[in-house]
């Protein structure tokens, strides 16, 4: 698969969010992310200064797998809407966009 992959994310207000990513080199071998800096954020537009960062949690067993994470408390603070997101990894100072897409934040279902 050629990078960046397009992939949409769906967050529910008040619920923890986690999404798994496993990256490979173009030859199909696992991409070693041991020393990589991984970032992922979303915003309502590319020009806004208000951006929301995902936590990055590396897999304990596979060095080419990681998880985007955001706590339910953090998601609860974000207005339900559609946003744009990008994910990057940097190895030896070279930035590569691994994924992009839409983030949909849905409102809490327990507003009672």
BELFENUR-V575991 format. One record per run of one state. SS is the DSSP state (hx for helix, st for strand, lp for the rest). FROM is the first residue (numbers start at 1). TO is the last residue. If there is no record, write none. Layout:
BEGIN
<<SS & FROM & TO> <SS & FROM & TO>>
END
This chain:
BEGIN
<<lp & 1 & 4> <st & 5 & 6> <lp & 7 & 8> <st & 9 & 12> <lp & 13 & 16> <st & 17 & 22> <lp & 23 & 23> <st & 24 & 24> <lp & 25 & 29> <st & 30 & 30> <lp & 31 & 36> <st & 37 & 43> <lp & 44 & 51> <st & 52 & 53> <lp & 54 & 54> <st & 55 & 58> <lp & 59 & 64> <st & 65 & 70> <lp & 71 & 71> <hx & 72 & 76> <lp & 77 & 80> <st & 81 & 91> <lp & 92 & 93> <st & 94 & 106> <lp & 107 & 112>>
END
